[in-house]
């Protein structure tokens, strides 16, 4: 199966779990300032508002420097907004400290762009996947090992016992990214933030990782914020698209509608840069 043959899964997804809360951003702004003065240098994100409903995958699309990664950092608590609110149910993410952040890290997990840099090279796969089960779920060592085996099977790394003692350098890029996804699932989160999760993989591996993410999201009732510069992968996996340009959302809507009937000139430009297969044609699957 090629990268272009993955079928969009939006219409097939099941509703989110009843205990999953929406992610809500209200008028969120972030500017980076010089250390020598307080004048804003760059408005990375300006008055951004959107909601990721339970069980939905929302794509945040834009070129480098559009503010995508800044939003990811704010949603995961590693950056704080200058203004506005970021809410996950009863958690106001921008105001969390220490214990609150620990709670957030159980509920929100990242799938990182770089499968080579995302894993500690000195830790075995068993350790990497077992620690979240022990830290966030209170599992014993034996329970953590059992869950690690289940997680490996869930992401398609079988037979799982063959991977437990391996180090990251002993895995292929695609296998490493499956471990990164398994680690994100280990805490049983409500929301996955996937930041360019296939951009550093060979084209031949991308379809499998995208299908895995879509399947896991459906099976677990997860919400997902999918961040990418690539409209092709966004078309495959997302239910809704937000197009970001210079820190502002310039277009939003159901993925198929945005791609078939774009309204903003910037969106038209992104679509025109897609391969010549055409966004309106049916996809094999």
C-alpha positions, 0 to 999 in steps of 0.5 A, a space after each residue: 500500500 502506498 502513501 497515497 492509498 490510505 483512505 480518509 478515516 473520518 467517517 468511520 471513526 467512533 464517538 469519543 469516550 464519555 470521559 474524554 474532555 474537549 481541548 479548547 483554545 480561546 483567543 490564545 496569543 504568544 510572542 517571543 521577546 528579546 532577553 534585553 527588552 520587553 518589546 515583542 520580536 515575533 508574534 508567533 501565535 495571534 488570537 487563535 481559537 479552536 476546539 478539538 472535540 472528543 474522538 476527533 482529529 483536527 489538523 493544524 496545517 501551515 508552513 514553517 514559522 506559521 506558529 504550529 509548533 508553538 501551539 503544540 508547546 502551549 497545549 502540552 504545557 511546555 510554553 505558556 500563552 501570553 494571553 487567552 485560555 487553553 482548557 482541557 476539561 477542568 484544567 487550564 493548561 496555561 496556569 498549571 504548575 508542578 502537580 498540575 503538569 503531572 496530571 496534564 502529562 497523563 491526559 495529554 501525550 506527544 508523538 514527536 517528529 524525530 523517532 531518532 531523537 525522541 527515545 533515550 539511546 541508553 534505555 531498553 524498549 521495556 524500560 521506555 514503555 514501562 516507566 509511564 505505566 508505573 509513573 502515571 498508572 501506579 503499575 507494579 514492575 510485573 504489571 508494567 511489563 505485561 502492559 508493555 507487551 500489550 502496547 508492542 502488539 498494539 502498535 504492530 511490533 510482534 512478537 513483543 518479547 523480541 523487542 523488550 531488550 532492544 535499544 533504539 539504535 537496533 530498530 528501524 525508523 518505522 519501528 522507533 516511531 511505533 515505539 514513540 506512539 506506544 509510549 504516548 499510549 502507555 499513560 492512557 491519555 485523552 489527547 494525542 498531539 502529533 507534531 509532524 509524526 511522519 515527516 522524517 520517515 521514508 515515504 514507504 513507511 508513512 502510510 503504515 504510521 498514519 493508518 496506525 494512528 487513525 486505528 488507535 485513535 478510533 479504538 481508544 476514543 482519543 482526540 488528536 491534534 495533528 500538526 503538519 506542513 503536509 496537506 497530503 497526510 492531513 487529508 488522510 487522517 484528519 476530520 477537520 482542518 485549520 490552516 495557519 498563516 503567520 500565527 493566525 487561522 485563515 481557514 477552517 472546516 471539514 477536511 474534504 470541504 476545505 480541500 475541495 473548496 478553499 476560500 483563502 488564497 493561502 490555502 489555495 497556494 498550499 493545495 496547488 503545491 500538492 502532487 498532481 493526483 488532485 484533491 477531489 479524486 477518490 482515493 484507493 483503499 
